[in-house]
Amino acid sequence: MESDDFLHNLNRPEVAAPQHQQHLRMTLLNTRKTAALSVWLVAVPCFFLFCVAMKTYFGLNAHILDTFAELFQSLDRSPQGWWLNPLLFFVLPLLTVALNLLALLHIDYSRNGPKLLFRVQLTLKFWNVLLLTLGLFVVLVVLGYLFSEHFQQRL
């Protein structure tokens, strides 16, 4: 009986609806799913850069390295393949950077009268930071290659 009396005497909590609606915490993307997708987005460019580094800098002439390089050369020569290399080596790593950055950012939005307040938090997750850095590295290597190969000193 005591518990029934106790429960009947409790006051209901009231939620201030306007204040609750003014405060929004938004996680833009799930960090685990983004990390899993990002691994697939940067796998091919990273493997290609690894093969080029092994062949160029370490002098390793393995058959798989030559096969992989020949595959990309044949795709580059084909009429439909003009879009594949920029997609694999620039767009997908850039997408990896964007997705992981969105997964790590948390945006806090609140409105107090005429004031609008945004707060951005950065949550550091190891795999997302690693993949963000790896995607950024691939993009910078490709851009460095493009600048070094296609811009010459003009007199």
N, CA and C atoms as a LAMMPS dump frame, in Angstrom:
ITEM: TIMESTEP
0
ITEM: NUMBER OF ATOMS
465
ITEM: BOX BOUNDS ff ff ff
-5.0000000000000000e+02 5.0000000000000000e+02
-5.0000000000000000e+02 5.0000000000000000e+02
-5.0000000000000000e+02 5.0000000000000000e+02
ITEM: ATOMS id mol type element x y z
1 1 1 N 0.806 -1.185 0
2 1 2 C 0 0 0
3 1 3 C 0.854 1.257 0
4 2 1 N 1.968 1.188 0.672
5 2 2 C 2.822 2.374 0.733
6 2 3 C 3.324 2.78 -0.648
7 3 1 N 3.646 1.797 -1.47
8 3 2 C 4.141 2.118 -2.805
9 3 3 C 3.043 2.731 -3.658
10 4 1 N 1.781 2.287 -3.514
11 4 2 C 0.687 2.888 -4.268
12 4 3 C 0.479 4.343 -3.87
13 5 1 N 0.529 4.609 -2.562
14 5 2 C 0.377 5.989 -2.107
15 5 3 C 1.537 6.853 -2.602
16 6 1 N 2.715 6.268 -2.555
17 6 2 C 3.904 7.003 -3.019
18 6 3 C 3.778 7.368 -4.49
19 7 1 N 3.327 6.395 -5.308
20 7 2 C 3.195 6.634 -6.741
21 7 3 C 2.086 7.63 -7.061
22 8 1 N 1.015 7.61 -6.306
23 8 2 C -0.087 8.55 -6.557
24 8 3 C 0.277 9.969 -6.142
25 9 1 N 1.173 10.106 -5.21
26 9 2 C 1.546 11.43 -4.731
27 9 3 C 2.673 12.076 -5.534
28 10 1 N 3.241 11.336 -6.457
29 10 2 C 4.318 11.897 -7.281
30 10 3 C 3.767 12.933 -8.251
31 11 1 N 4.506 13.97 -8.448
32 11 2 C 4.143 14.983 -9.434
33 11 3 C 4.71 14.595 -10.785
34 12 1 N 3.96 14.853 -11.825
35 12 2 C 4.425 14.562 -13.177
36 12 3 C 5.471 15.588 -13.592
37 13 1 N 6.557 15.137 -14.211
38 13 2 C 7.515 16.12 -14.726
39 13 3 C 6.942 16.794 -15.969
40 14 1 N 7.215 18.062 -16.091
41 14 2 C 6.745 18.804 -17.251
42 14 3 C 7.958 19.219 -18.091
43 15 1 N 7.836 18.974 -19.359
44 15 2 C 8.896 19.327 -20.296
45 15 3 C 8.499 20.629 -20.972
46 16 1 N 9.411 21.568 -20.927
47 16 2 C 9.16 22.834 -21.611
48 16 3 C 9.409 22.611 -23.093
49 17 1 N 8.341 22.457 -23.841
50 17 2 C 8.423 22.099 -25.26
51 17 3 C 9.186 23.117 -26.096
52 18 1 N 8.969 24.413 -25.915
53 18 2 C 9.732 25.345 -26.767
54 18 3 C 11.239 25.271 -26.534
55 19 1 N 11.654 25.098 -25.276
56 19 2 C 13.091 24.994 -25.014
57 19 3 C 13.649 23.695 -25.577
58 20 1 N 12.879 22.622 -25.496
59 20 2 C 13.335 21.344 -26.007
60 20 3 C 13.491 21.383 -27.527
61 21 1 N 12.612 22.08 -28.212
62 21 2 C 12.683 22.158 -29.663
63 21 3 C 13.788 23.094 -30.138
64 22 1 N 14.221 23.989 -29.296
65 22 2 C 15.255 24.928 -29.699
66 22 3 C 16.651 24.323 -29.616
67 23 1 N 16.797 23.231 -28.913
68 23 2 C 18.101 22.619 -28.717
69 23 3 C 18.18 21.334 -29.532
70 24 1 N 19.172 21.246 -30.41
71 24 2 C 19.312 20.095 -31.279
72 24 3 C 20.777 19.683 -31.307
73 25 1 N 21.034 18.444 -31.009
74 25 2 C 22.385 17.908 -31.148
75 25 3 C 22.333 16.897 -32.271
76 26 1 N 23.165 17.114 -33.258
77 26 2 C 23.076 16.298 -34.442
78 26 3 C 24.418 15.622 -34.714
79 27 1 N 24.415 14.319 -34.786
80 27 2 C 25.562 13.575 -35.262
81 27 3 C 25.339 13.358 -36.743
82 28 1 N 26.26 13.799 -37.55
83 28 2 C 26.029 13.792 -38.98
84 28 3 C 26.101 12.402 -39.592
85 29 1 N 27.075 11.603 -39.209
86 29 2 C 27.191 10.245 -39.74
87 29 3 C 27.691 9.3 -38.661
88 30 1 N 27.355 8.033 -38.794
89 30 2 C 27.813 7.006 -37.873
90 30 3 C 29.301 6.729 -38.117
91 31 1 N 30.099 6.731 -37.063
92 31 2 C 31.547 6.596 -37.235
93 31 3 C 31.962 5.2 -37.685
94 32 1 N 31.309 4.168 -37.189
95 32 2 C 31.694 2.797 -37.584
96 32 3 C 31.369 2.506 -39.033
97 33 1 N 30.174 2.869 -39.453
98 33 2 C 29.788 2.617 -40.842
99 33 3 C 30.627 3.441 -41.806
100 34 1 N 30.937 4.654 -41.415
101 34 2 C 31.772 5.508 -42.258
102 34 3 C 33.173 4.941 -42.389
103 35 1 N 33.724 4.429 -41.296
104 35 2 C 35.062 3.836 -41.351
105 35 3 C 35.069 2.6 -42.242
106 36 1 N 34.027 1.772 -42.149
107 36 2 C 33.966 0.569 -42.984
108 36 3 C 33.86 0.925 -44.464
109 37 1 N 33.049 1.913 -44.788
110 37 2 C 32.929 2.348 -46.178
111 37 3 C 34.219 2.995 -46.67
112 38 1 N 34.859 3.755 -45.825
113 38 2 C 36.082 4.463 -46.215
114 38 3 C 37.232 3.516 -46.527
115 39 1 N 37.272 2.394 -45.841
116 39 2 C 38.315 1.407 -46.151
117 39 3 C 38.2 0.975 -47.606
118 40 1 N 36.978 0.747 -48.058
119 40 2 C 36.782 0.324 -49.444
120 40 3 C 37.031 1.459 -50.424
121 41 1 N 36.775 2.679 -50.016
122 41 2 C 36.977 3.808 -50.927
123 41 3 C 38.452 4.121 -51.168
124 42 1 N 39.309 3.85 -50.2
125 42 2 C 40.738 4.163 -50.373
126 42 3 C 41.605 2.927 -50.574
127 43 1 N 41.01 1.753 -50.637
128 43 2 C 41.808 0.525 -50.766
129 43 3 C 42.574 0.478 -52.086
130 44 1 N 41.9 0.72 -53.19
131 44 2 C 42.549 0.628 -54.509
132 44 3 C 43.613 1.713 -54.689
133 45 1 N 43.322 2.986 -54.376
134 45 2 C 44.391 3.985 -54.537
135 45 3 C 45.59 3.724 -53.635
136 46 1 N 45.351 3.262 -52.424
137 46 2 C 46.472 2.987 -51.52
138 46 3 C 47.294 1.799 -52.005
139 47 1 N 46.624 0.766 -52.506
140 47 2 C 47.362 -0.384 -53.03
141 47 3 C 48.175 0.015 -54.25
142 48 1 N 47.607 0.849 -55.11
143 48 2 C 48.343 1.306 -56.285
144 48 3 C 49.557 2.138 -55.884
145 49 1 N 49.379 3.062 -54.949
146 49 2 C 50.517 3.868 -54.49
147 49 3 C 51.565 3.003 -53.804
148 50 1 N 51.125 1.986 -53.074
149 50 2 C 52.056 1.045 -52.452
150 50 3 C 52.852 0.299 -53.519
151 51 1 N 52.17 -0.149 -54.581
152 51 2 C 52.867 -0.861 -55.661
153 51 3 C 53.871 0.036 -56.374
154 52 1 N 53.481 1.275 -56.627
155 52 2 C 54.393 2.213 -57.285
156 52 3 C 55.605 2.493 -56.401
157 53 1 N 55.392 2.67 -55.098
158 53 2 C 56.511 2.921 -54.183
159 53 3 C 57.429 1.713 -54.101
160 54 1 N 56.862 0.526 -54.053
161 54 2 C 57.697 -0.684 -53.977
162 54 3 C 58.528 -0.855 -55.238
163 55 1 N 57.943 -0.543 -56.373
164 55 2 C 58.66 -0.719 -57.63
165 55 3 C 59.68 0.395 -57.862
166 56 1 N 59.291 1.634 -57.57
167 56 2 C 60.149 2.775 -57.864
168 56 3 C 61.266 2.949 -56.845
169 57 1 N 60.92 2.965 -55.58
170 57 2 C 61.899 3.3 -54.545
171 57 3 C 62.676 2.098 -54.016
172 58 1 N 62.049 0.93 -54.002
173 58 2 C 62.722 -0.237 -53.438
174 58 3 C 63.193 -1.223 -54.494
175 59 1 N 62.847 -0.975 -55.764
176 59 2 C 63.325 -1.819 -56.853
177 59 3 C 62.745 -3.213 -56.855
178 60 1 N 61.608 -3.412 -56.23
179 60 2 C 60.973 -4.726 -56.179
180 60 3 C 60.199 -4.947 -57.47
181 61 1 N 60.591 -5.959 -58.221
182 61 2 C 59.911 -6.275 -59.476
183 61 3 C 59.121 -7.561 -59.32
184 62 1 N 57.982 -7.468 -58.676
185 62 2 C 57.108 -8.629 -58.522
186 62 3 C 56.083 -8.615 -59.648
187 63 1 N 55.63 -9.77 -60.008
188 63 2 C 54.682 -9.899 -61.111
189 63 3 C 53.356 -9.204 -60.795
190 64 1 N 52.92 -9.247 -59.548
191 64 2 C 51.633 -8.638 -59.196
192 64 3 C 51.69 -7.12 -59.336
193 65 1 N 52.845 -6.53 -59.077
194 65 2 C 52.985 -5.085 -59.242
195 65 3 C 52.872 -4.692 -60.711
196 66 1 N 53.527 -5.463 -61.571
197 66 2 C 53.452 -5.188 -63.007
198 66 3 C 52.04 -5.408 -63.539
199 67 1 N 51.375 -6.447 -63.059
200 67 2 C 50.016 -6.737 -63.503
201 67 3 C 49.059 -5.623 -63.115
202 68 1 N 49.197 -5.139 -61.914
203 68 2 C 48.331 -4.066 -61.44
204 68 3 C 48.579 -2.776 -62.221
205 69 1 N 49.831 -2.462 -62.483
206 69 2 C 50.163 -1.261 -63.27
207 69 3 C 49.652 -1.389 -64.706
208 70 1 N 49.778 -2.573 -65.3
209 70 2 C 49.287 -2.793 -66.663
210 70 3 C 47.767 -2.692 -66.729
211 71 1 N 47.086 -3.121 -65.677
212 71 2 C 45.633 -3.005 -65.631
213 71 3 C 45.206 -1.544 -65.682
214 72 1 N 45.853 -0.7 -64.912
215 72 2 C 45.495 0.719 -64.921
216 72 3 C 45.9 1.399 -66.225
217 73 1 N 46.997 0.956 -66.827
218 73 2 C 47.388 1.518 -68.12
219 73 3 C 46.374 1.142 -69.197
220 74 1 N 45.903 -0.098 -69.182
221 74 2 C 44.918 -0.514 -70.186
222 74 3 C 43.576 0.195 -69.968
223 75 1 N 43.207 0.42 -68.714
224 75 2 C 41.976 1.169 -68.445
225 75 3 C 42.103 2.624 -68.881
226 76 1 N 43.29 3.174 -68.745
227 76 2 C 43.513 4.558 -69.144
228 76 3 C 43.469 4.712 -70.66
229 77 1 N 43.91 3.688 -71.379
230 77 2 C 43.929 3.74 -72.842
231 77 3 C 42.552 3.501 -73.458
232 78 1 N 41.661 2.835 -72.76
233 78 2 C 40.355 2.518 -73.338
234 78 3 C 39.499 3.79 -73.448
235 79 1 N 38.599 3.85 -74.434
236 79 2 C 37.779 5.056 -74.615
237 79 3 C 36.831 5.328 -73.441
238 80 1 N 36.37 4.299 -72.752
239 80 2 C 35.463 4.503 -71.63
240 80 3 C 36.201 4.731 -70.318
241 81 1 N 37.475 4.549 -70.301
242 81 2 C 38.232 4.612 -69.059
243 81 3 C 38.765 5.974 -68.673
244 82 1 N 38.463 7.002 -69.426
245 82 2 C 38.985 8.334 -69.125
246 82 3 C 38.483 8.859 -67.791
247 83 1 N 37.365 8.411 -67.333
248 83 2 C 36.777 8.908 -66.084
249 83 3 C 37.159 8.05 -64.882
250 84 1 N 37.688 6.844 -65.118
251 84 2 C 37.948 5.917 -64.014
252 84 3 C 39.119 6.355 -63.133
253 85 1 N 40.217 6.784 -63.725
254 85 2 C 41.371 7.194 -62.926
255 85 3 C 41.086 8.412 -62.057
256 86 1 N 40.463 9.484 -62.58
257 86 2 C 40.134 10.589 -61.675
258 86 3 C 39.156 10.18 -60.574
259 87 1 N 38.242 9.285 -60.9
260 87 2 C 37.291 8.816 -59.89
261 87 3 C 37.997 8.033 -58.789
262 88 1 N 38.862 7.092 -59.18
263 88 2 C 39.547 6.244 -58.194
264 88 3 C 40.58 6.991 -57.377
265 89 1 N 41.304 7.905 -58.014
266 89 2 C 42.444 8.514 -57.339
267 89 3 C 42.201 9.921 -56.809
268 90 1 N 41.061 10.508 -57.121
269 90 2 C 40.789 11.849 -56.598
270 90 3 C 39.422 11.935 -55.919
271 91 1 N 38.377 11.517 -56.601
272 91 2 C 37.02 11.69 -56.073
273 91 3 C 36.762 10.773 -54.881
274 92 1 N 37.098 9.497 -54.989
275 92 2 C 36.833 8.573 -53.881
276 92 3 C 37.649 8.895 -52.624
277 93 1 N 38.946 9.216 -52.725
278 93 2 C 39.647 9.646 -51.509
279 93 3 C 39.127 10.965 -50.943
280 94 1 N 38.704 11.881 -51.806
281 94 2 C 38.111 13.125 -51.329
282 94 3 C 36.773 12.863 -50.641
283 95 1 N 36.02 11.915 -51.163
284 95 2 C 34.775 11.494 -50.515
285 95 3 C 35.066 10.849 -49.157
286 96 1 N 36.139 10.106 -49.068
287 96 2 C 36.556 9.518 -47.795
288 96 3 C 36.858 10.605 -46.771
289 97 1 N 37.575 11.64 -47.191
290 97 2 C 37.886 12.752 -46.291
291 97 3 C 36.6 13.42 -45.821
292 98 1 N 35.692 13.685 -46.739
293 98 2 C 34.443 14.374 -46.382
294 98 3 C 33.582 13.524 -45.448
295 99 1 N 33.43 12.239 -45.749
296 99 2 C 32.595 11.372 -44.913
297 99 3 C 33.154 11.233 -43.506
298 100 1 N 34.452 11.048 -43.397
299 100 2 C 35.043 10.892 -42.058
300 100 3 C 35.031 12.201 -41.28
301 101 1 N 35.167 13.303 -41.959
302 101 2 C 35.07 14.586 -41.277
303 101 3 C 33.656 14.811 -40.748
304 102 1 N 32.668 14.464 -41.549
305 102 2 C 31.284 14.582 -41.097
306 102 3 C 30.969 13.614 -39.958
307 103 1 N 31.596 12.439 -39.967
308 103 2 C 31.361 11.483 -38.889
309 103 3 C 31.988 11.938 -37.578
310 104 1 N 33.041 12.692 -37.659
311 104 2 C 33.724 13.143 -36.446
312 104 3 C 33.16 14.44 -35.884
313 105 1 N 32.415 15.172 -36.689
314 105 2 C 31.87 16.449 -36.241
315 105 3 C 30.496 16.265 -35.597
316 106 1 N 30.27 16.977 -34.521
317 106 2 C 28.961 17.037 -33.871
318 106 3 C 28.581 18.511 -33.794
319 107 1 N 27.406 18.824 -34.28
320 107 2 C 26.962 20.213 -34.307
321 107 3 C 25.886 20.402 -33.259
322 108 1 N 26.066 21.413 -32.448
323 108 2 C 25.115 21.778 -31.405
324 108 3 C 24.467 23.087 -31.816
325 109 1 N 23.163 23.113 -31.866
326 109 2 C 22.431 24.283 -32.329
327 109 3 C 21.433 24.685 -31.25
328 110 1 N 21.436 25.932 -30.87
329 110 2 C 20.438 26.411 -29.915
330 110 3 C 20.103 27.862 -30.234
331 111 1 N 18.881 28.227 -29.905
332 111 2 C 18.401 29.575 -30.18
333 111 3 C 17.845 30.151 -28.883
334 112 1 N 18.384 31.272 -28.484
335 112 2 C 17.896 31.982 -27.306
336 112 3 C 17.429 33.354 -27.748
337 113 1 N 16.137 33.45 -28.006
338 113 2 C 15.595 34.72 -28.468
339 113 3 C 16.162 35.076 -29.828
340 114 1 N 16.722 36.274 -29.971
341 114 2 C 17.271 36.668 -31.273
342 114 3 C 18.668 36.089 -31.535
343 115 1 N 19.265 35.472 -30.522
344 115 2 C 20.613 34.928 -30.69
345 115 3 C 20.556 33.503 -31.22
346 116 1 N 21.444 33.211 -32.125
347 116 2 C 21.592 31.879 -32.68
348 116 3 C 22.977 31.376 -32.311
349 117 1 N 23.051 30.232 -31.662
350 117 2 C 24.319 29.731 -31.162
351 117 3 C 24.624 28.382 -31.789
352 118 1 N 25.781 28.291 -32.454
353 118 2 C 26.274 27.034 -33.009
354 118 3 C 27.512 26.629 -32.235
355 119 1 N 27.608 25.352 -31.92
356 119 2 C 28.803 24.825 -31.292
357 119 3 C 29.195 23.563 -32.061
358 120 1 N 30.427 23.497 -32.451
359 120 2 C 30.922 22.353 -33.217
360 120 3 C 31.903 21.585 -32.339
361 121 1 N 31.651 20.289 -32.185
362 121 2 C 32.55 19.424 -31.419
363 121 3 C 33.203 18.432 -32.365
364 122 1 N 34.435 18.148 -32.115
365 122 2 C 35.171 17.166 -32.896
366 122 3 C 35.463 15.982 -31.99
367 123 1 N 34.89 14.828 -32.317
368 123 2 C 35.125 13.61 -31.563
369 123 3 C 36.208 12.818 -32.28
370 124 1 N 37.26 12.483 -31.574
371 124 2 C 38.373 11.779 -32.207
372 124 3 C 38.201 10.277 -32.052
373 125 1 N 37.949 9.614 -33.154
374 125 2 C 37.898 8.154 -33.221
375 125 3 C 39.091 7.714 -34.068
376 126 1 N 39.835 6.743 -33.561
377 126 2 C 41.098 6.363 -34.168
378 126 3 C 40.954 6.004 -35.648
379 127 1 N 40.019 5.113 -35.98
380 127 2 C 39.911 4.643 -37.362
381 127 3 C 39.445 5.741 -38.299
382 128 1 N 38.54 6.589 -37.83
383 128 2 C 38.078 7.677 -38.685
384 128 3 C 39.179 8.7 -38.933
385 129 1 N 39.957 9.005 -37.909
386 129 2 C 41.069 9.947 -38.081
387 129 3 C 42.129 9.344 -39.003
388 130 1 N 42.41 8.045 -38.839
389 130 2 C 43.386 7.369 -39.691
390 130 3 C 42.936 7.378 -41.151
391 131 1 N 41.681 7.046 -41.398
392 131 2 C 41.185 7.013 -42.772
393 131 3 C 41.06 8.411 -43.367
394 132 1 N 40.72 9.387 -42.556
395 132 2 C 40.688 10.773 -43.021
396 132 3 C 42.084 11.207 -43.451
397 133 1 N 43.067 10.87 -42.642
398 133 2 C 44.459 11.213 -42.962
399 133 3 C 44.933 10.463 -44.202
400 134 1 N 44.569 9.206 -44.319
401 134 2 C 44.963 8.405 -45.475
402 134 3 C 44.329 8.943 -46.755
403 135 1 N 43.049 9.294 -46.708
404 135 2 C 42.389 9.875 -47.876
405 135 3 C 43.002 11.207 -48.267
406 136 1 N 43.316 12.028 -47.27
407 136 2 C 43.956 13.311 -47.537
408 136 3 C 45.352 13.109 -48.124
409 137 1 N 46.082 12.114 -47.64
410 137 2 C 47.404 11.793 -48.173
411 137 3 C 47.314 11.388 -49.645
412 138 1 N 46.346 10.539 -49.989
413 138 2 C 46.193 10.099 -51.38
414 138 3 C 45.864 11.295 -52.278
415 139 1 N 44.97 12.162 -51.836
416 139 2 C 44.606 13.337 -52.628
417 139 3 C 45.819 14.247 -52.82
418 140 1 N 46.589 14.461 -51.756
419 140 2 C 47.769 15.329 -51.868
420 140 3 C 48.849 14.718 -52.746
421 141 1 N 49.023 13.406 -52.703
422 141 2 C 50.008 12.752 -53.573
423 141 3 C 49.589 12.886 -55.029
424 142 1 N 48.316 12.68 -55.309
425 142 2 C 47.834 12.804 -56.689
426 142 3 C 47.962 14.247 -57.176
427 143 1 N 47.586 15.208 -56.344
428 143 2 C 47.74 16.614 -56.739
429 143 3 C 49.208 16.99 -56.916
430 144 1 N 50.086 16.498 -56.043
431 144 2 C 51.516 16.744 -56.193
432 144 3 C 52.059 16.16 -57.481
433 145 1 N 51.588 14.958 -57.827
434 145 2 C 51.996 14.335 -59.085
435 145 3 C 51.51 15.165 -60.271
436 146 1 N 50.249 15.612 -60.213
437 146 2 C 49.723 16.415 -61.319
438 146 3 C 50.485 17.72 -61.497
439 147 1 N 50.793 18.385 -60.393
440 147 2 C 51.538 19.642 -60.49
441 147 3 C 52.957 19.414 -60.984
442 148 1 N 53.608 18.365 -60.522
443 148 2 C 54.996 18.144 -60.928
444 148 3 C 55.102 17.664 -62.367
445 149 1 N 54.115 16.934 -62.865
446 149 2 C 54.18 16.413 -64.227
447 149 3 C 53.69 17.396 -65.277
448 150 1 N 52.73 18.229 -64.926
449 150 2 C 52.079 19.031 -65.953
450 150 3 C 52.418 20.516 -65.931
451 151 1 N 53.088 20.972 -64.905
452 151 2 C 53.493 22.374 -64.877
453 151 3 C 55.004 22.435 -65.023
454 152 1 N 55.428 23.157 -66.031
455 152 2 C 56.849 23.299 -66.277
456 152 3 C 57.219 24.757 -66.172
457 153 1 N 58.467 24.996 -65.865
458 153 2 C 58.933 26.359 -65.774
459 153 3 C 58.986 26.951 -67.168
460 154 1 N 58.331 28.091 -67.32
461 154 2 C 58.305 28.737 -68.632
462 154 3 C 59.136 30.002 -68.594
463 155 1 N 59.985 30.152 -69.573
464 155 2 C 60.854 31.319 -69.657
465 155 3 C 60.346 32.311 -70.654
